[in-house]
Amino acid sequence: MKKLFYLLFALPLFLGTSCSDDKEVPNASISASFSGVYVVPDDDVIYVLAGDPVVVESVTVESEDGEEVAIGPVTYIWNGFDIGTTPVSPFKYVISTDYLTKEFNLLSLRTNLLVVDHPIYTALVQYKVQVVPDEASLPDGATLLEGPGEVETETHIEK
């Protein structure tokens, strides 16, 4: 009976505490620069010729609200499977398309978002990648990104 009394007495102490941080998720965006791929204005798909590599030249982060932010190692995920991690900036990675069997693919980049006075967040950006057999199969208006060029997408951040 005495143990039950102590447990009931201690219960309000645990109900009043919270494990969550009151800070909101930072307003930041992560973007990747590509080369050797084709893009179409106002289209959210990256096009690549079969046999040509998808080259991610760099991955960067930008704070939208002035906080100091950085990213950790970047893990590359192709159609749900981890294919590699680059631990050092600029996080360059080359993805071969020689043996791809799917025409429509999803490239995800996952990293830790590091913000001063915040917990560590996980950030994810995703790109739709379509592999086409030749240049004639590209959509109208497709242009080659010969040098590094950013492709717009949304950044998803969570604790």
C-alpha positions in Angstrom: 0.0 0.0 0.0 2.9 2.3 0.8 4.4 1.8 -2.6 1.1 2.6 -4.3 0.9 5.9 -2.3 4.4 6.9 -3.5 3.6 6.0 -7.1 0.4 8.1 -7.0 2.4 10.9 -5.4 5.1 10.9 -8.1 2.6 10.6 -11.0 2.0 14.4 -11.3 5.8 15.0 -11.7 5.8 12.8 -14.8 2.7 14.3 -16.3 4.0 17.8 -16.1 7.2 17.1 -18.0 7.6 17.0 -21.8 10.2 15.4 -23.9 9.6 17.6 -26.9 11.6 20.7 -27.8 9.5 23.9 -28.1 11.5 25.1 -31.0 9.8 24.8 -34.4 11.3 23.1 -37.4 13.7 25.5 -39.1 12.7 27.1 -42.4 15.5 25.9 -44.6 15.8 24.4 -48.1 18.3 21.9 -49.5 19.1 21.9 -53.2 21.3 19.8 -55.4 23.2 20.9 -58.5 23.3 18.4 -61.4 25.2 18.1 -64.7 24.8 15.9 -67.7 21.1 15.7 -67.3 18.2 17.4 -69.2 15.6 19.6 -67.7 12.4 21.3 -69.0 11.3 24.7 -67.7 8.3 24.3 -65.3 8.7 20.5 -65.2 9.8 18.7 -62.0 11.4 15.8 -63.9 15.1 15.2 -64.6 15.7 13.5 -67.9 18.8 11.4 -68.6 19.8 9.4 -71.6 20.2 5.6 -71.0 23.9 4.9 -70.4 24.7 8.5 -69.4 25.3 9.0 -65.6 23.3 11.2 -63.4 25.9 13.5 -61.8 25.1 15.3 -58.5 27.8 18.0 -58.4 26.9 19.5 -55.0 24.3 19.6 -52.3 23.8 22.9 -50.4 21.5 24.2 -47.6 20.1 27.7 -47.3 18.2 29.1 -44.3 15.1 31.1 -45.1 15.0 32.8 -41.7 18.6 33.7 -41.1 19.5 30.9 -38.7 23.0 29.3 -39.1 22.5 25.9 -40.7 24.7 23.1 -42.1 24.2 19.6 -43.4 25.9 16.4 -42.5 26.8 13.4 -44.8 24.3 13.0 -47.7 22.9 9.5 -48.4 21.7 8.8 -51.9 18.6 6.6 -52.3 17.5 5.3 -55.7 14.0 3.9 -55.8 14.0 3.2 -52.1 17.5 1.6 -51.9 20.5 3.3 -50.4 23.2 3.4 -53.1 25.9 5.4 -51.3 26.8 8.2 -48.9 29.2 11.1 -49.3 30.5 12.5 -46.1 32.4 15.6 -47.4 31.2 18.8 -49.0 30.3 19.4 -51.8 28.8 15.9 -51.6 29.4 15.0 -55.3 28.0 11.6 -56.4 27.7 9.9 -59.8 24.9 7.4 -60.5 25.3 5.1 -63.4 22.3 4.4 -65.6 24.0 1.5 -67.5 21.9 -1.2 -65.9 18.7 0.5 -65.1 15.5 -1.3 -66.0 12.9 1.2 -65.0 12.1 4.3 -67.1 10.6 6.3 -64.1 12.8 6.5 -61.0 12.9 8.4 -57.7 16.2 9.9 -56.4 16.1 10.9 -52.8 18.8 12.7 -50.8 18.7 12.3 -47.1 20.9 14.3 -44.7 21.0 15.6 -41.2 20.1 19.3 -40.8 22.2 21.0 -38.2 20.9 24.2 -36.7 22.4 26.2 -33.8 20.3 25.8 -30.6 18.1 23.1 -32.2 18.0 19.3 -32.1 19.3 17.4 -35.1 16.8 17.2 -37.9 16.5 14.8 -40.8 16.0 16.5 -44.2 14.9 14.7 -47.4 14.7 16.0 -50.9 13.4 14.0 -53.8 13.8 14.2 -57.6 11.9 12.4 -60.3 14.3 10.9 -62.9 13.2 9.6 -66.2 15.6 7.5 -68.3 15.0 7.9 -72.0 16.6 5.8 -74.8 17.9 8.7 -77.0 17.7 12.4 -77.6 14.6 12.0 -79.8 12.7 10.7 -76.8 13.2 13.9 -74.8 10.2 16.2 -74.4 10.1 19.5 -76.2 12.1 22.3 -74.7 14.5 19.9 -72.9 18.0 21.5 -72.3 21.2 19.9 -71.3 22.8 21.0 -68.0 26.4 20.8 -69.1 27.7 22.5 -66.0 26.2 22.5 -62.5 22.6 23.6 -62.4 20.0 23.5 -59.7 16.8 21.6 -60.1 13.9 22.9 -58.0 12.2 20.6 -55.5 10.7 20.7 -52.0 12.6 20.0 -48.8 11.0 17.8 -46.1 12.4 18.3 -42.6 11.4 16.4 -39.5 12.8 15.8 -36.0 
